[in-house]
Amino acid sequence: MSAMRLRALIVRHRWPLALIVVVSFGYQLGKDAAMRENARDRIERAGSLI
């Protein structure tokens, strides 16, 4: 696909593409926060076992 056709595709579908980017970024942030919280809980549980 040529650069001009790709640019035209992006310009034509700007808002759906922006929505996909925002949703995927939010999903990634939420997943990272959940993993961090899960790791913190595991560390706290391991400390209470000692």
PESULSUL-V399599 format. One record per run of one state. SS is the DSSP state (H for helix, E for strand, - for the rest). FROM is the first residue (numbers start at 1). TO is the last residue. If there is no record, write none. Layout:
# PESULSUL-V399599
ss=SS from=FROM to=TO
ss=SS from=FROM to=TO
This chain:
# PESULSUL-V399599
ss=- from=1 to=2
ss=H from=3 to=12
ss=- from=13 to=13
ss=H from=14 to=49
ss=- from=50 to=50
